[in-house]
Amino acid sequence: MSSDSTQRAQETGSGPSDTVRTEKAPLPQQLTRQNVPALDALLGTPIKVLDDGFVRVIDYLGSDASIVQAARVSYGEGTKQLHEDRGLVRYLMRNLHTTPFEMCELKLHVRVPMDCWRQWIRHRTANVNEYSTRYSIAIDAAQHTKSNEWRLQSGSNRQGSMNFFPIEEGEKLSNEEREFHLRSREIYDSRILSGVAREQARKDLPLSTYTEAYWKIDLHNLLHFLVLRMDSHAQAEIRQYANVIGYEIVAKWCPIAWEAFVDYRVNSINLTDPEISILAQIARNQNANAIDEAKRRGLLSYGPNGLQPNRERQELEAKLARLGLGVPWKSDK
């Protein structure tokens, strides 16, 4: 066989002894499921919230290692030489690279008062299946308020509360609440016994009635839920649920991601452009310029009764207090 024929035979695989061999790609290795012993220990165990509510872990997918694994698919194996796992997770959190956190999922079973659930369900990034009072009898439990827990309406925030009623008034409110709960349940039970359809019999139950749901969400969207619902401005009752989910579940499930979340989201300060401009003047000990900048940016205005209310300015003042800095316009006349 000529050299040309030999070359053609090798290229086409038609030669008697010089056929081309195609190497098979190696089969993927069998994987083991990511598990977190600290969270496995919690599976199915109700964690009490409020007087008759709970949160319990039903299942989970992934761990801190899953976040790292997903990130390195994007950034390449070389990243491993530059960042240890903790450093990489913190980098992702710090720079808002959120997709790797979506690789982890958590499924919870929750019992929560309906007024809290109305806020909870507004987070539309979860998969939800709720207990149905069209098919089943309503849960015979309602959230009770202790005599020292009745809150006054905030004067500056129409959706918030501040301070508490005196115990004597709180006792009266709690007694009225107890009577109302008993009577509303009696009416509901009577309707059911008389044959009224469950979907209609339920309509006068109070918002304090507990409902239950299975709630499945990825870690990125769960952290967004937590940063809003753990905030001091959130309603106290849902804040209790958020704190349990965060500090007693997520902190055990993905401790590295949780540490980064607390450092960069929960305990951090976000500065706007006007705030940076004003802070720059304060840092130079130029308080007069800081006041002028605040006026220019619309944070300071004066009326017949002095300094006008301004929510953006109030938020800046809170940040200055957090940083241990004085407020220049507090001494401004």
N, C-alpha and C positions, 0 to 999 in steps of 0.2 A: 504494500500500500504506500502510495506516495505521501510525502510530508503534507501536501495540501489536503489529500484525502483523510489523512490521520487527523488533521486539525478540524476538518468539517465533521468527522465522526465524533470527535470529542465534544464539539459544540452542540451537535444534535443528539448525542447519546446513542448513535447507531453503530458504533464500532464494536467488534467482537469482544474486546477485552478492556477497552478504554472508555467505558460508559461513564456519564456524569452522575454522581451521587448527590442527591438532595438531602441535606441534614434536616431532620425533623425538629421543630421548635420544642424545647422542653415543656412538659406539662406543668401547669401551675401547681405550686405546692398546696397541700391541704392546710387550711387555716383553722385556728381555734378562735372561739368567740371571745371578744374583749370582755373581761369581767372585773368588777371592782368589789373586793371582799367587804369593804366598809358599807357599800350600798346593798350588797346581797343580804347583809345582816338585817336590813330594814324592810326587805320585800314583804309586802302584805301587812305590815304592822301599822295600825293607825297612830298618827301623832295628833294628840288632842289640840284643838284650836277653839277659842271661845268656850261657851258652856257645853255645847253638844255637837260641835263641828269636829272635823278631822281631815287630815291629808295622809294618804298612804301611797307608797310606791308599788305599782303593779308590774312594771317592766322598764327596761332601759336598753339603749343601744349605744355602744361606744364609750369612750373615756378620754382623758387627756391625750393618750397615745393616738387616738383616732384623729384628733385635731392636728397633731404633728404629722401624721401619715398623709392626711389630705393636703396639708400645706406643702409637703415635699414633693407631691405629685406636680404641683404648680411650679415650684421654684427649682426643682431638680435636686438630685442626690447630693450635689456639692454643698447645698445649704447645711447639711448635717455637719460638715467640717467647720462651719462658721458659727453655728448657734447650738447650744445645748437645748434640750427640749423645753425647759422652762423659759429660757431666753427667747425662743421662737414663739411660744404661746404669748408671752408678754409683748413681743413685737407686734404680733397680729392684733392683739387687743388694743394696744396703744395707737396703732395706725389704722384702725377700723377696717382691717381685712377680715370681713365677717364670714365669708363662705365656709372656711374650714370648721367653724363652730356649728354649722348646720349639719355636720356629719354625725353629731350626737343627738339622740332623742330620748325623751323621758315621758313615761305614761303614768299619770296619777289618777287615783280615785279620791274625790273630794266631797265632803259634805259641808255646805256653805249656805248662809241665809240668802234669801232671794234678792234682797237689796244689794248685798255684796256681789252676788252672781251677775246682776245687771251690769256692773262695772267690769267684772271679770270677763264676761263674754264679748265685750267690746274689742278685746284683743283677738282679732279675726285670723291670726296666723297659726291657730292650733286646730287639731281634729277633735271634735267634741261629740259625745253622746250623753244626753241628759236624761235623768229619771223623768218619766212622763206621767203626769197626773190625769191624762186622758185615759190611760190604760190601767193605771194603778192607783190605789188609795194614797192620798197625800201623806207624806211623812209626818207622824204625830210628834213634832218637836218644833219649837220656835225659840229664837235667840232672845234671852232675857237680859235686861239691863240692870246692873246693880245700882243701888241708891247713890253710890259715889261716882258713877260713870256717866251721868247725864251732862252733856256738854252744851255750852252756850253758843249761839250763832256768832260767827266772827263778824266784827264790824267792818273789816276791810276786805274780806274775801267772801263773796256771796255763796260759794260752794263749800266753804270750810267752817270749822268750829274752833273755839278757843275757851279755855278755862272751864270750870265746872259749877253746877248748881250746888248750893248748900245741901248737906246731907238730909235735912228735914224736908226740903222740897223734893229731893231725889227719892226719898222714901214714898212720898205721895205719888210721884210719877211711876215708880216701880210697881206699887199696888194697883194703880189704874191699868198699867200694862198687863199685869198678871190676870186681872179680871177680864180684860178685853180678849186676851189669848184664849182663856177658858171658854168664854161665850162664843167667839168666832168658831172654835173647834166644835162646840156643841151644835151650832147651826149647821156646820159642814157635815158632821156625822148624821144629823137628823135628815138632811137632804139625801144622803147616800142611802140610808135605811128606807126612805120613802120612795126610792127608785129614780130620783133625779139623776140624769146623766152625769158621769164624773167630770166631763169637760165643762159642764155648767155649774155643778155643785162647788167647784173649787174657786169660783170667781171672787168671793169675798174673803178668802184667806189672807192674812196680813203678809207684808213683805218680809217679816221676820221669820216666816216658815222656812225650814231648811229644805234644800233640794240637794240632789247628788248627781255627780257626772263623772264620766271618764274623760280625761283631758290629756291629749298627747301633743307634744310640742318639741321643736328642735331647740338646741341650746342657745343659738343666737337670738331667736325670738323670745325664749324664756328669759334671758338676761334683760331684754328690752322691757318685758313685763315687770321684772323685778325692780329695775332702776326707777320705774314710775310708781309702782305700788309699795315699795319700801320707803319712798320719800316721805319726809315729815309732813308734807302737804296732802298726802293721800288720806282717805278715810281710815280711821283708827282700826276698824274691824278687818278690812281687807289687808291693811298693813300687817296685821298679826299673821295672816295666811302667808303673805309674801316673805316675812321674816323666817317663818318655819321652813318654807320651801328653799329659801336661799341658804340660811345658816345651818339647817339640820339635814338638808338633802343634797343640794348642789355642791356645798362645801365638801361633802364626803365623796360625791360622785366624780367631780372634776376639780380637785383641790388647786391645781396650778392655774386653771382658767378662772376659778373663783377668786383666788388671790389677786390676779391681774384685774379682774372686774372690780373688786373692792378698791384697789389702788387707783385705777384709771377712770372708773365711772361713778362709783358710789361716793368716794371720799375726795374726788377731784374738784377743781373749780374751772368752769368754762368761762373764758373771757371774750367779750364781744369787742368789735373794733372801737366803739366809743369808750368802753371801759379801759382798753389798753392805752388809748390816748390820754385819758385822765390819770391813770396809774403812772404813766411815764412822767407826768408833771409832779405828782406826789413824790415819786422816787427821787426827783431832783430837788426836793424841798421847796418847790415853787407852787405853794398852795393857791396863791392868787391866780396863777395861770390855770391850775386845775379847776378852779371855780369858773373861770371864763370858758374853759373848754366844755365843762358840764352845761353851762348856759347855751353855748353854741350848738351842742348836740341835743338840746331839748330836754335835758334831765332836770334843769333848774328853772323854775318860773315862780314869780311872786304875785300874790293877789292882795286884796284888802286885809286878809287875815294872816298874811305872811307866806311862807313857803307852801306852794301848792302840792297836793299829793301826786306822786309819780311812781308807778310800780317798778319801772326800770331802774330808777334811782334807788329805791328801797332794796332791790336785788343787789345793786352795786355796793350799797352800804353794808349789807350782810357779808359780802365777799371781803370788803375792807376789814371788817371785824374778824373774819376768819384768818386774815393775813396779819392781824395785829397792828393795823394801820388806822390812824385817825381819819375822821371825815372832815375835810376842809370847810365845807359850808355849814357845819354845825355851829361854828363860831362866827359865821358871816352874818352881819346885820343888814 
